[in-house]
């Protein structure tokens, strides 16, 4: 306990160990040198540059006034970037594009072009008004999920069943029946008008069983220059050339002249085609007509009251000047399905039809279909047609 004293532990220093604060650790062989002392080289006073060339502050560099440029560097004007290209961030417009409008050589301000859809002409607005007054099958209202329960005929004539199977037409089916190549439930049938059950009867053609072909319904915006026929060896172009992508065997419903454009329907449903084309069903058709001359008020009244043609009297259900400033643009609504009836009406009064476009047929329009294009009808549209809701 003798090594402990008041104020802390008093430890005897080890052999050769210095006491705290002792300077004995310095090298005794090396003389102590004060700060800044350099015995081996003379100390140089601050600012003495005699040992090396130098220049005083501001020497050899004349001071320039603000805005003064030396002669060896020409001054550039604001916006002069001829010697280096101006870079901008991708997709970012330059300062000039954002701040200064483009101007022509004369200094007039140039307005930028705007990508706008072309506005409807007065004639287009007029014909659309006529269409809007009639009921339309709107595919947005009747989608594939909108089903309407419609009774399906189970019993049909034998020739119709054969035609619906895609073998031939009804008339050709009658010839095959009389030739004895058609059997029903294993028995040869040669009597015309025989009816069969499409669900239970076994109908065969040359030994091969026939099944009812799936019904297909197509709407087309017919272009000019195509003949409306299923087959014509003398025609250069037919409407069938436009629907080669359809695997089913379909035929056009009704006819449009070679130079007439617009709504044209295709199907392999003979019963539906008959309802849409037979005069007794009186399906509405609306045409947009372009005439060579203005339609006079007198001739306007004649068409509405009725005119006589070679195959009888005909009158329009509705007639309208669709462009109030151009009486050569006419909209006509008619029920008749006679051949070339619209052209014949105006030609009988001395007018030449420059263009004829069917824009409405039995509730169907060409809305959303480009010229020469086509699409399948939706299930909802088909059911509405089957119901005969639209005349």
C-alpha positions as a Markdown table, in Angstrom:
| # | Residue | x | y | z |
|---|---|---|---|---|
| 1 | Unk | 0.0 | 0.0 | 0.0 |
| 2 | Unk | 3.0 | 2.3 | 0.2 |
| 3 | Unk | 2.9 | 2.9 | -3.6 |
| 4 | Unk | -0.5 | 4.6 | -3.3 |
| 5 | Unk | -0.7 | 8.2 | -2.1 |
| 6 | Unk | -3.4 | 10.8 | -1.9 |
| 7 | Unk | -4.2 | 12.2 | -5.3 |
| 8 | Unk | -3.6 | 9.0 | -7.3 |
| 9 | Unk | -1.4 | 6.0 | -7.9 |
| 10 | Unk | 2.4 | 6.8 | -7.6 |
| 11 | Unk | 4.1 | 4.4 | -9.9 |
| 12 | Unk | 7.9 | 4.1 | -10.0 |
| 13 | Unk | 9.1 | 4.7 | -13.6 |
| 14 | Unk | 10.7 | 1.7 | -15.3 |
| 15 | Unk | 14.3 | 1.6 | -16.3 |
| 16 | Unk | 15.1 | 4.0 | -19.1 |
| 17 | Unk | 11.6 | 5.4 | -19.2 |
| 18 | Unk | 11.2 | 9.2 | -19.1 |
| 19 | Unk | 9.2 | 11.1 | -16.7 |
| 20 | Unk | 6.1 | 13.0 | -18.0 |
| 21 | Unk | 7.2 | 16.3 | -19.5 |
| 22 | Unk | 10.8 | 15.3 | -20.0 |
| 23 | Unk | 12.5 | 16.3 | -23.3 |
| 24 | Unk | 15.1 | 13.6 | -23.1 |
| 25 | Unk | 13.4 | 11.8 | -26.1 |
| 26 | Unk | 15.0 | 14.2 | -28.6 |
| 27 | Unk | 18.0 | 12.9 | -30.5 |
| 28 | Unk | 21.1 | 14.2 | -28.6 |
| 29 | Unk | 23.3 | 13.8 | -31.8 |
| 30 | Unk | 21.1 | 16.2 | -33.8 |
| 31 | Unk | 21.3 | 19.8 | -32.8 |
| 32 | Unk | 18.1 | 21.6 | -32.0 |
| 33 | Unk | 16.9 | 24.0 | -34.7 |
| 34 | Unk | 14.5 | 26.8 | -34.2 |
| 35 | Unk | 11.5 | 27.3 | -36.5 |
| 36 | Unk | 12.5 | 28.8 | -39.8 |
| 37 | Unk | 16.2 | 28.2 | -39.3 |
| 38 | Unk | 17.9 | 26.6 | -42.3 |
| 39 | Unk | 21.6 | 26.5 | -41.6 |
| 40 | Unk | 22.3 | 24.6 | -44.8 |
| 41 | Unk | 20.5 | 27.1 | -47.1 |
| 42 | Unk | 20.0 | 30.8 | -46.6 |
| 43 | Unk | 16.6 | 31.9 | -45.9 |
| 44 | Unk | 15.0 | 34.1 | -48.6 |
| 45 | Unk | 12.8 | 37.0 | -47.6 |
| 46 | Unk | 9.1 | 36.9 | -48.7 |
| 47 | Unk | 8.7 | 38.4 | -52.1 |
| 48 | Unk | 12.3 | 38.0 | -53.2 |
| 49 | Unk | 12.1 | 36.6 | -56.8 |
| 50 | Unk | 15.8 | 37.2 | -57.6 |
| 51 | Unk | 16.4 | 33.5 | -57.9 |
| 52 | Unk | 13.7 | 33.0 | -60.7 |
| 53 | Unk | 12.2 | 35.2 | -63.3 |
| 54 | Unk | 8.9 | 36.6 | -62.4 |
| 55 | Unk | 6.5 | 39.4 | -63.1 |
| 56 | Unk | 4.9 | 41.7 | -60.8 |
| 57 | Unk | 1.1 | 41.8 | -60.3 |
| 58 | Unk | -0.6 | 43.1 | -63.5 |
| 59 | Unk | 2.7 | 43.1 | -65.5 |
| 60 | Unk | 2.4 | 42.0 | -69.2 |
| 61 | Unk | -1.4 | 41.7 | -69.0 |
| 62 | Unk | -3.0 | 45.1 | -69.6 |
| 63 | Unk | -6.3 | 45.5 | -67.9 |
| 64 | Unk | -9.4 | 45.5 | -70.2 |
| 65 | Unk | -12.4 | 47.6 | -69.7 |
| 66 | Unk | -15.8 | 45.9 | -69.5 |
| 67 | Unk | -17.0 | 44.9 | -72.9 |
| 68 | Unk | -13.6 | 45.4 | -74.5 |
| 69 | Unk | -12.4 | 42.5 | -76.6 |
| 70 | Unk | -8.9 | 41.9 | -77.9 |
| 71 | Unk | -8.3 | 42.1 | -81.6 |
| 72 | Unk | -7.3 | 38.4 | -81.9 |
| 73 | Unk | -10.8 | 37.3 | -80.8 |
| 74 | Unk | -13.7 | 38.7 | -82.8 |
| 75 | Unk | -16.8 | 39.5 | -80.9 |
| 76 | Unk | -19.9 | 37.4 | -81.7 |
| 77 | Unk | -23.4 | 38.7 | -81.7 |
| 78 | Unk | -26.1 | 37.2 | -79.6 |
| 79 | Unk | -27.4 | 34.0 | -81.2 |
| 80 | Unk | -24.5 | 33.6 | -83.6 |
| 81 | Unk | -23.7 | 29.9 | -83.5 |
| 82 | Unk | -22.1 | 29.5 | -86.9 |
| 83 | Unk | -18.9 | 28.0 | -85.4 |
| 84 | Unk | -20.5 | 25.4 | -83.2 |
| 85 | Unk | -23.8 | 23.6 | -83.4 |
| 86 | Unk | -26.4 | 24.2 | -80.7 |
| 87 | Unk | -27.4 | 21.1 | -78.9 |
| 88 | Unk | -30.6 | 20.6 | -77.1 |
| 89 | Unk | -32.1 | 17.9 | -75.0 |
| 90 | Unk | -34.0 | 15.2 | -77.0 |
| 91 | Unk | -37.6 | 16.1 | -77.5 |
| 92 | Unk | -37.0 | 19.7 | -76.3 |
| 93 | Unk | -37.6 | 22.7 | -78.4 |
| 94 | Unk | -35.0 | 25.3 | -78.8 |
| 95 | Unk | -35.2 | 28.8 | -77.3 |
| 96 | Unk | -36.1 | 30.3 | -80.7 |
| 97 | Unk | -38.9 | 27.8 | -81.2 |
| 98 | Unk | -40.4 | 28.6 | -77.9 |
| 99 | Unk | -40.0 | 32.4 | -77.9 |
| 100 | Unk | -40.1 | 33.6 | -81.5 |
| 101 | Unk | -42.8 | 32.8 | -84.1 |
| 102 | Unk | -41.7 | 31.8 | -87.6 |
| 103 | Unk | -41.8 | 34.5 | -90.2 |
| 104 | Unk | -41.8 | 34.5 | -94.0 |
| 105 | Unk | -39.2 | 36.3 | -96.1 |
| 106 | Unk | -41.4 | 39.4 | -96.1 |
| 107 | Unk | -41.5 | 39.4 | -92.3 |
| 108 | Unk | -45.1 | 38.2 | -92.0 |
| 109 | Unk | -45.8 | 35.9 | -89.1 |
| 110 | Unk | -46.4 | 32.3 | -90.2 |
| 111 | Unk | -49.0 | 30.4 | -88.3 |
| 112 | Unk | -48.2 | 26.7 | -87.5 |
| 113 | Unk | -50.3 | 24.1 | -89.2 |
| 114 | Unk | -52.7 | 22.2 | -87.0 |
| 115 | Unk | -53.4 | 18.5 | -87.6 |
| 116 | Unk | -57.2 | 18.7 | -87.6 |
| 117 | Unk | -59.7 | 16.3 | -89.0 |
| 118 | Unk | -61.4 | 17.8 | -92.1 |
| 119 | Unk | -64.7 | 19.4 | -91.3 |
| 120 | Unk | -67.9 | 17.8 | -92.7 |
| 121 | Unk | -69.1 | 19.4 | -95.9 |
| 122 | Unk | -72.6 | 20.8 | -96.1 |
| 123 | Unk | -73.6 | 17.8 | -98.2 |
| 124 | Unk | -72.3 | 15.3 | -95.7 |
| 125 | Unk | -74.1 | 17.1 | -92.9 |
| 126 | Unk | -77.3 | 17.0 | -94.9 |
| 127 | Unk | -77.1 | 13.3 | -95.7 |
| 128 | Unk | -76.3 | 12.5 | -92.1 |
| 129 | Unk | -79.5 | 14.4 | -91.0 |
| 130 | Unk | -81.5 | 12.1 | -93.4 |
| 131 | Unk | -79.9 | 9.0 | -91.9 |
| 132 | Unk | -80.4 | 10.1 | -88.3 |
| 133 | Unk | -84.2 | 10.4 | -88.9 |
| 134 | Unk | -84.3 | 6.6 | -89.6 |
| 135 | Unk | -83.6 | 3.8 | -87.1 |
| 136 | Unk | -80.1 | 2.4 | -87.3 |
| 137 | Unk | -78.5 | -0.8 | -86.1 |
| 138 | Unk | -75.8 | 0.5 | -83.8 |
| 139 | Unk | -73.1 | -2.0 | -83.1 |
| 140 | Unk | -72.2 | -0.1 | -79.9 |
| 141 | Unk | -75.7 | -0.8 | -78.5 |
| 142 | Unk | -75.9 | -4.4 | -79.7 |
| 143 | Unk | -72.7 | -6.3 | -79.0 |
| 144 | Unk | -71.9 | -10.0 | -79.2 |
| 145 | Unk | -73.2 | -10.4 | -75.7 |
| 146 | Unk | -76.7 | -9.1 | -76.5 |
| 147 | Unk | -78.7 | -12.2 | -77.4 |
| 148 | Unk | -82.4 | -12.1 | -78.4 |
| 149 | Unk | -84.3 | -15.4 | -78.2 |
| 150 | Unk | -85.6 | -16.0 | -81.7 |
| 151 | Unk | -87.3 | -19.3 | -82.6 |
| 152 | Unk | -85.3 | -21.3 | -85.2 |
| 153 | Unk | -87.1 | -23.3 | -87.8 |
| 154 | Unk | -86.2 | -27.0 | -87.4 |
| 155 | Unk | -88.0 | -28.1 | -90.6 |
| 156 | Unk | -86.9 | -26.7 | -93.9 |
| 157 | Unk | -87.2 | -27.7 | -97.6 |
| 158 | Unk | -84.6 | -30.2 | -98.7 |
| 159 | Unk | -83.2 | -28.0 | -101.5 |
| 160 | Unk | -82.7 | -25.1 | -99.0 |
| 161 | Unk | -80.8 | -27.4 | -96.6 |
| 162 | Unk | -78.5 | -28.5 | -99.4 |
| 163 | Unk | -78.0 | -24.9 | -100.6 |
| 164 | Unk | -77.2 | -23.8 | -97.0 |
| 165 | Unk | -74.6 | -26.5 | -96.7 |
| 166 | Unk | -72.6 | -24.7 | -99.4 |
| 167 | Unk | -72.9 | -27.4 | -102.1 |
| 168 | Unk | -74.9 | -25.4 | -104.7 |
| 169 | Unk | -77.8 | -23.1 | -105.2 |
| 170 | Unk | -81.4 | -24.1 | -104.6 |
| 171 | Unk | -82.2 | -24.5 | -108.3 |
| 172 | Unk | -79.1 | -26.8 | -108.7 |
| 173 | Unk | -80.2 | -28.7 | -105.6 |
| 174 | Unk | -83.5 | -29.5 | -107.2 |
| 175 | Unk | -81.6 | -31.0 | -110.2 |
| 176 | Unk | -79.5 | -33.2 | -107.9 |
| 177 | Unk | -82.6 | -34.3 | -106.0 |
| 178 | Unk | -84.3 | -35.4 | -109.2 |
| 179 | Unk | -81.1 | -37.2 | -110.3 |
| 180 | Unk | -81.3 | -39.4 | -107.2 |
| 181 | Unk | -78.0 | -38.5 | -105.6 |
| 182 | Unk | -79.6 | -37.2 | -102.4 |
| 183 | Unk | -80.7 | -39.5 | -99.5 |
| 184 | Unk | -82.6 | -38.8 | -96.3 |
| 185 | Unk | -82.1 | -41.3 | -93.5 |
| 186 | Unk | -80.8 | -43.9 | -95.9 |
| 187 | Unk | -83.6 | -43.5 | -98.5 |
| 188 | Unk | -83.3 | -41.8 | -101.9 |
| 189 | Unk | -85.5 | -38.8 | -102.2 |
| 190 | Unk | -86.5 | -37.5 | -105.7 |
| 191 | Unk | -89.7 | -35.6 | -104.8 |
| 192 | Unk | -89.2 | -31.8 | -104.9 |
| 193 | Unk | -90.5 | -29.9 | -101.9 |
| 194 | Unk | -89.6 | -32.6 | -99.4 |
| 195 | Unk | -89.1 | -31.2 | -96.0 |
| 196 | Unk | -86.4 | -32.4 | -93.5 |
| 197 | Unk | -85.6 | -31.8 | -89.9 |
| 198 | Unk | -82.2 | -30.1 | -89.7 |
| 199 | Unk | -81.5 | -31.6 | -86.2 |
| 200 | Unk | -82.5 | -35.2 | -86.5 |
| 201 | Unk | -82.5 | -36.2 | -90.1 |
| 202 | Unk | -79.4 | -37.8 | -91.8 |
| 203 | Unk | -79.1 | -36.0 | -95.2 |
| 204 | Unk | -76.4 | -37.2 | -97.6 |
| 205 | Unk | -75.2 | -36.0 | -101.0 |
| 206 | Unk | -73.4 | -38.7 | -103.1 |
| 207 | Unk | -72.9 | -40.6 | -99.8 |
| 208 | Unk | -71.4 | -37.7 | -97.9 |
| 209 | Unk | -73.4 | -36.4 | -94.9 |
| 210 | Unk | -74.3 | -32.8 | -95.1 |
| 211 | Unk | -74.4 | -30.4 | -92.2 |
| 212 | Unk | -76.0 | -27.0 | -92.1 |
| 213 | Unk | -73.3 | -24.4 | -92.9 |
| 214 | Unk | -72.7 | -21.7 | -90.2 |
| 215 | Unk | -74.4 | -18.5 | -91.2 |
| 216 | Unk | -72.2 | -15.6 | -92.1 |
| 217 | Unk | -73.2 | -11.9 | -92.4 |
| 218 | Unk | -70.9 | -9.2 | -93.8 |
| 219 | Unk | -71.3 | -5.5 | -94.4 |
| 220 | Unk | -69.1 | -3.8 | -97.1 |
| 221 | Unk | -68.4 | -0.2 | -98.2 |
| 222 | Unk | -68.4 | -1.0 | -101.9 |
| 223 | Unk | -65.9 | 1.0 | -104.1 |
| 224 | Unk | -66.4 | 2.2 | -107.6 |
| 225 | Unk | -65.5 | 0.0 | -110.5 |
| 226 | Unk | -66.6 | -3.4 | -109.1 |
| 227 | Unk | -69.4 | -5.5 | -110.4 |
| 228 | Unk | -71.9 | -6.8 | -107.9 |
| 229 | Unk | -72.0 | -10.5 | -108.7 |
| 230 | Unk | -70.9 | -13.8 | -107.2 |
| 231 | Unk | -69.3 | -14.9 | -110.5 |
| 232 | Unk | -69.0 | -13.2 | -113.9 |
| 233 | Unk | -66.3 | -14.4 | -116.4 |
| 234 | Unk | -66.7 | -11.2 | -118.4 |
| 235 | Unk | -66.1 | -8.8 | -115.4 |
| 236 | Unk | -62.6 | -7.5 | -114.7 |
| 237 | Unk | -63.3 | -6.9 | -111.0 |
| 238 | Unk | -66.2 | -8.2 | -108.9 |
| 239 | Unk | -67.1 | -7.5 | -105.2 |
| 240 | Unk | -66.1 | -11.1 | -104.4 |
| 241 | Unk | -62.4 | -10.1 | -105.0 |
| 242 | Unk | -62.7 | -7.8 | -102.0 |
| 243 | Unk | -63.7 | -10.5 | -99.5 |
| 244 | Unk | -61.2 | -13.3 | -100.3 |
| 245 | Unk | -60.3 | -13.3 | -96.6 |
| 246 | Unk | -63.7 | -14.7 | -95.7 |
| 247 | Unk | -63.6 | -18.6 | -95.7 |
| 248 | Unk | -67.3 | -19.1 | -96.0 |
| 249 | Unk | -69.2 | -19.2 | -99.3 |
| 250 | Unk | -71.3 | -16.0 | -99.4 |
| 251 | Unk | -73.1 | -14.0 | -102.0 |
| 252 | Unk | -74.1 | -10.3 | -102.3 |
| 253 | Unk | -77.6 | -9.3 | -101.1 |
| 254 | Unk | -79.1 | -7.3 | -103.9 |
| 255 | Unk | -77.1 | -5.3 | -106.5 |
| 256 | Unk | -75.3 | -2.1 | -106.8 |
| 257 | Unk | -74.2 | -0.8 | -110.2 |
| 258 | Unk | -70.5 | -0.9 | -111.2 |
| 259 | Unk | -70.1 | 2.8 | -110.6 |
| 260 | Unk | -72.3 | 3.0 | -107.5 |
| 261 | Unk | -70.7 | 2.9 | -104.1 |
| 262 | Unk | -71.8 | 2.4 | -100.5 |
| 263 | Unk | -73.5 | -0.2 | -98.3 |
| 264 | Unk | -73.5 | -3.7 | -99.6 |
| 265 | Unk | -74.3 | -6.8 | -97.6 |
| 266 | Unk | -73.1 | -10.4 | -98.1 |
| 267 | Unk | -74.4 | -13.6 | -96.5 |
| 268 | Unk | -75.0 | -17.3 | -97.0 |
| 269 | Unk | -78.4 | -17.1 | -95.4 |
| 270 | Unk | -80.9 | -17.3 | -98.3 |
| 271 | Unk | -83.9 | -16.6 | -96.1 |
| 272 | Unk | -82.3 | -13.4 | -94.7 |
| 273 | Unk | -81.3 | -12.3 | -98.2 |
| 274 | Unk | -84.9 | -12.7 | -99.4 |
| 275 | Unk | -86.3 | -10.6 | -96.6 |
| 276 | Unk | -83.9 | -7.8 | -97.4 |
| 277 | Unk | -84.4 | -7.7 | -101.1 |
| 278 | Unk | -88.0 | -8.8 | -101.9 |
| 279 | Unk | -90.2 | -5.8 | -102.7 |
| 280 | Unk | -92.9 | -7.0 | -100.3 |
| 281 | Unk | -90.7 | -6.3 | -97.3 |
| 282 | Unk | -90.0 | -2.7 | -98.5 |
| 283 | Unk | -86.6 | -2.2 | -97.0 |
| 284 | Unk | -85.5 | 1.4 | -96.9 |
| 285 | Unk | -82.5 | 2.7 | -98.9 |
| 286 | Unk | -81.0 | 6.2 | -98.8 |
| 287 | Unk | -78.7 | 7.4 | -101.6 |
| 288 | Unk | -76.5 | 10.5 | -101.9 |
| 289 | Unk | -76.7 | 11.8 | -105.5 |
| 290 | Unk | -74.5 | 14.2 | -107.3 |
| 291 | Unk | -76.1 | 15.6 | -110.5 |
| 292 | Unk | -74.7 | 17.3 | -113.5 |
| 293 | Unk | -77.1 | 20.2 | -113.1 |
| 294 | Unk | -79.2 | 21.8 | -110.3 |
| 295 | Unk | -82.4 | 20.0 | -109.6 |
| 296 | Unk | -85.2 | 22.4 | -110.3 |
| 297 | Unk | -88.1 | 22.8 | -108.0 |
| 298 | Unk | -90.5 | 21.6 | -110.7 |
| 299 | Unk | -88.6 | 18.3 | -111.1 |
| 300 | Unk | -88.2 | 18.0 | -107.3 |
| 301 | Unk | -92.0 | 18.0 | -107.0 |
| 302 | Unk | -92.4 | 15.5 | -109.9 |
| 303 | Unk | -90.1 | 13.0 | -108.1 |
| 304 | Unk | -92.1 | 13.4 | -104.9 |
| 305 | Unk | -95.5 | 13.0 | -106.6 |
| 306 | Unk | -94.4 | 10.2 | -108.8 |
| 307 | Unk | -93.1 | 9.7 | -112.4 |
| 308 | Unk | -93.8 | 7.1 | -115.0 |
| 309 | Unk | -91.0 | 4.7 | -116.1 |
| 310 | Unk | -91.0 | 1.9 | -118.6 |
| 311 | Unk | -91.8 | -0.7 | -115.8 |
| 312 | Unk | -94.3 | 1.4 | -113.9 |
| 313 | Unk | -94.7 | 4.5 | -111.8 |
| 314 | Unk | -92.2 | 5.3 | -109.0 |
| 315 | Unk | -91.9 | 8.0 | -106.4 |
| 316 | Unk | -89.5 | 8.9 | -103.7 |
| 317 | Unk | -90.4 | 8.4 | -100.0 |
| 318 | Unk | -88.2 | 11.4 | -99.2 |
| 319 | Unk | -86.2 | 13.9 | -101.2 |
| 320 | Unk | -84.0 | 16.7 | -99.9 |
| 321 | Unk | -81.4 | 19.3 | -101.0 |
| 322 | Unk | -78.6 | 18.2 | -98.7 |
| 323 | Unk | -76.5 | 21.2 | -99.5 |
| 324 | Unk | -78.6 | 24.4 | -99.4 |
| 325 | Unk | -76.0 | 26.3 | -101.6 |
| 326 | Unk | -75.6 | 23.5 | -104.2 |
| 327 | Unk | -78.8 | 22.0 | -105.5 |
| 328 | Unk | -76.8 | 19.4 | -107.5 |
| 329 | Unk | -76.3 | 17.5 | -104.2 |
| 330 | Unk | -79.5 | 15.5 | -103.5 |
| 331 | Unk | -80.5 | 12.9 | -100.8 |
| 332 | Unk | -83.2 | 10.5 | -101.8 |
| 333 | Unk | -84.9 | 7.8 | -99.7 |
| 334 | Unk | -86.7 | 5.0 | -101.6 |
| 335 | Unk | -88.2 | 1.5 | -100.9 |
| 336 | Unk | -88.2 | 0.1 | -104.4 |
| 337 | Unk | -85.6 | -2.5 | -105.3 |
| 338 | Unk | -85.9 | -2.2 | -109.0 |
| 339 | Unk | -82.7 | -2.3 | -111.1 |
| 340 | Unk | -80.9 | 1.0 | -111.4 |
| 341 | Unk | -84.0 | 2.8 | -110.1 |
| 342 | Unk | -82.3 | 5.9 | -108.7 |
| 343 | Unk | -80.3 | 6.6 | -111.9 |
| 344 | Unk | -83.4 | 6.0 | -114.0 |
| 345 | Unk | -85.4 | 8.5 | -112.0 |
| 346 | Unk | -83.1 | 11.4 | -112.6 |
| 347 | Unk | -82.1 | 10.3 | -116.2 |
| 348 | Unk | -85.8 | 10.3 | -117.1 |
| 349 | Unk | -85.9 | 14.0 | -116.3 |
| 350 | Unk | -82.7 | 14.8 | -118.3 |
| 351 | Unk | -80.1 | 14.8 | -115.5 |
| 352 | Unk | -76.8 | 12.9 | -115.6 |
| 353 | Unk | -75.9 | 11.2 | -112.3 |
| 354 | Unk | -72.2 | 12.0 | -111.7 |
| 355 | Unk | -71.9 | 10.0 | -108.4 |
| 356 | Unk | -74.2 | 7.7 | -106.5 |
| 357 | Unk | -73.5 | 6.4 | -103.0 |
| 358 | Unk | -75.9 | 4.2 | -100.9 |
| 359 | Unk | -75.5 | 5.4 | -97.3 |
| 360 | Unk | -78.3 | 3.4 | -95.7 |
| 361 | Unk | -79.8 | -0.1 | -96.2 |
| 362 | Unk | -82.3 | -1.8 | -93.9 |
| 363 | Unk | -80.8 | -0.1 | -90.8 |
| 364 | Unk | -77.2 | -0.7 | -91.8 |
| 365 | Unk | -74.7 | 2.1 | -92.6 |
| 366 | Unk | -71.1 | 2.2 | -93.7 |
| 367 | Unk | -70.0 | 4.1 | -90.6 |
| 368 | Unk | -66.4 | 3.2 | -89.6 |
| 369 | Unk | -65.8 | 1.1 | -92.8 |
| 370 | Unk | -63.3 | 2.5 | -95.3 |
| 371 | Unk | -64.0 | 2.4 | -99.0 |
| 372 | Unk | -63.4 | -1.2 | -100.1 |
| 373 | Unk | -63.4 | -2.5 | -96.6 |
| 374 | Unk | -65.8 | -4.9 | -94.8 |
| 375 | Unk | -66.6 | -6.5 | -91.5 |
| 376 | Unk | -68.7 | -9.2 | -89.9 |
| 377 | Unk | -72.0 | -8.2 | -88.3 |
| 378 | Unk | -72.2 | -8.7 | -84.6 |
| 379 | Unk | -74.7 | -11.1 | -83.0 |
| 380 | Unk | -76.8 | -8.2 | -81.9 |
| 381 | Unk | -77.0 | -6.7 | -85.4 |
| 382 | Unk | -77.9 | -10.1 | -86.8 |
| 383 | Unk | -80.7 | -10.7 | -84.4 |
| 384 | Unk | -82.2 | -7.2 | -85.1 |
| 385 | Unk | -82.2 | -8.1 | -88.8 |
| 386 | Unk | -83.8 | -11.4 | -88.2 |
| 387 | Unk | -86.6 | -9.7 | -86.3 |
| 388 | Unk | -87.2 | -7.4 | -89.2 |
| 389 | Unk | -87.2 | -4.4 | -86.9 |
| 390 | Unk | -86.0 | -2.0 | -89.6 |
| 391 | Unk | -87.7 | -1.5 | -92.9 |
